[in-house]
Structure formats: structure tokens, C-alpha cells
Amino acid sequence: MYTSEDYDVMSKSSEEDLSKKWIECSEKDYMYGLEVLPPKRWDGMAFMIGEPLTYGKEGAIFDAFVKVDGKCYSRPAYVSGFDEDKYVQQVKVCLEAI
């Protein structure tokens, strides 16, 4: 669940800023995101929920989800940045930083 402050930060963020925001989520959350609305984008194990969260300097921002090595992750993302392979790499970079 996002707060009003989260939406303010998102709307001022670039795709590069958002690419560092991957968080692990449950399989239940991943499946809910996939089933709640028809996806805006979907490729392999990555998708975007079909309704924008907010709008930022690069356009509409959606909730993006991806599965990597059997675990689920999500973050806010611009449609223009949707790319399953890129998402997998971003998650791996985030995990290495921990």
C-alpha cells in the first residue's frame, strides 16, 4: 500500500530512480496483481497491472511485477521502461546490493 508521500516521490522519479526500488512480494500478491485487471503489459514472467498508480515526468506509472529464480518482486515503473530481461537484471543488482 502506498502513502501520499510515496506517490509524490514516484511522480518526481525517473525510470532509473524507480529501477532501484524492487521489493520481494508474495506469490499471492503477484497472482492478485496479475488477476485484478487485464495487464497493461505482459511478457514471460513480467507484467504491469492494467491501471496507472500515478503520473510522473516520464508518463504513466504502473505497478510492475516479475519472477526471478522462483521469487516474486514488484516496483512502480513507467510503461516505456517495460522489459522482462531488464527487470530480471535490475532485481539481481538490487539483491547484490543487500
Backbone torsions as a table, in degrees:
resi	resn	phi	psi	omega
1	MET	NA	132.6	-178.3
2	TYR	-98.2	148.5	175.9
3	THR	-96.8	170.0	177.8
4	SER	-62.8	-32.7	176.5
5	GLU	-65.3	-38.8	177.4
6	ASP	-59.6	-44.0	180.0
7	TYR	-64.2	-38.3	177.5
8	ASP	-61.9	-45.0	179.1
9	VAL	-64.1	-45.4	179.2
10	MET	-56.5	-46.7	-174.1
11	SER	-65.0	-20.5	179.3
12	LYS	-99.4	-1.3	-174.8
13	SER	-91.4	148.7	173.0
14	SER	-88.5	169.4	175.6
15	GLU	-60.5	-37.4	178.1
16	GLU	-62.3	-43.5	177.3
17	ASP	-60.1	-46.5	-177.1
18	LEU	-67.7	-27.2	-176.8
19	SER	-64.4	-13.9	-180.0
20	LYS	-96.8	7.1	-172.4
21	LYS	-103.0	15.3	-178.7
22	TRP	-62.3	132.1	174.5
23	ILE	-127.7	147.6	177.8
24	GLU	-71.8	140.2	176.6
25	CYS	-131.4	168.7	-178.8
26	SER	-79.4	160.0	173.9
27	GLU	-59.7	-36.7	179.0
28	LYS	-61.5	-44.8	178.4
29	ASP	-65.1	-40.7	177.9
30	TYR	-59.5	-48.7	-178.8
31	MET	-67.3	-38.0	176.8
32	TYR	-60.5	-46.5	178.9
33	GLY	-59.3	-36.1	-179.7
34	LEU	-72.8	-32.9	-173.4
35	GLU	-99.1	-16.4	-173.8
36	VAL	-66.4	-37.5	177.6
37	LEU	-145.3	156.5	172.7
38	PRO	-58.8	134.9	-178.0
39	PRO	-61.1	145.0	173.2
40	LYS	-71.2	-43.7	174.6
41	ARG	-137.3	149.4	179.1
42	TRP	-156.0	126.3	177.8
43	ASP	-149.2	115.5	179.9
44	GLY	61.3	-117.1	-177.9
45	MET	-101.9	12.6	179.9
46	ALA	-117.4	142.8	176.6
47	PHE	-156.6	165.5	173.2
48	MET	-121.0	134.9	174.9
49	ILE	-59.9	141.7	-170.5
50	GLY	-71.9	7.3	179.3
51	GLU	-134.0	133.9	-177.8
52	PRO	-64.9	147.2	172.2
53	LEU	-76.8	-44.8	-177.3
54	THR	-166.0	-175.1	178.2
55	TYR	-123.9	140.3	-179.2
56	GLY	-126.5	-168.4	-176.3
57	LYS	-68.6	-14.7	178.6
58	GLU	-111.6	11.6	178.1
59	GLY	116.4	-155.1	-178.0
60	ALA	-72.7	140.6	178.4
61	ILE	-112.7	127.2	-178.2
62	PHE	-117.9	161.1	169.0
63	ASP	-76.0	124.4	177.9
64	ALA	-109.8	144.3	179.2
65	PHE	-131.8	149.6	175.2
66	VAL	-152.9	149.1	172.7
67	LYS	-105.0	132.5	178.6
68	VAL	-134.5	120.4	179.2
69	ASP	52.1	40.9	176.2
70	GLY	81.0	-1.0	178.1
71	LYS	-110.2	152.7	-176.9
72	CYS	-105.2	143.5	-179.4
73	TYR	-139.1	154.4	178.0
74	SER	-144.8	159.9	174.2
75	ARG	-168.1	160.8	171.0
76	PRO	-73.5	144.9	-177.0
77	ALA	-154.1	149.2	172.9
78	TYR	-78.9	146.5	178.0
79	VAL	-58.5	-39.8	-177.2
80	SER	-61.9	-20.6	-179.4
81	GLY	-96.8	5.9	-176.2
82	PHE	-67.5	122.3	179.3
83	ASP	-166.8	113.4	-175.9
84	GLU	-57.1	-47.6	-178.4
85	ASP	-61.5	-41.6	179.0
86	LYS	-64.6	-41.2	178.5
87	TYR	-60.5	-44.3	179.7
88	VAL	-59.7	-45.2	179.3
89	GLN	-63.9	-40.5	179.2
90	GLN	-62.6	-42.5	178.5
91	VAL	-61.8	-44.7	-179.5
92	LYS	-62.4	-38.9	176.9
93	VAL	-64.8	-42.9	178.0
94	CYS	-60.7	-41.8	179.9
95	LEU	-66.8	-36.7	178.2
96	GLU	-66.1	-28.9	-178.3
97	ALA	-75.1	-13.9	-177.7
98	ILE	-78.1	NA	NA
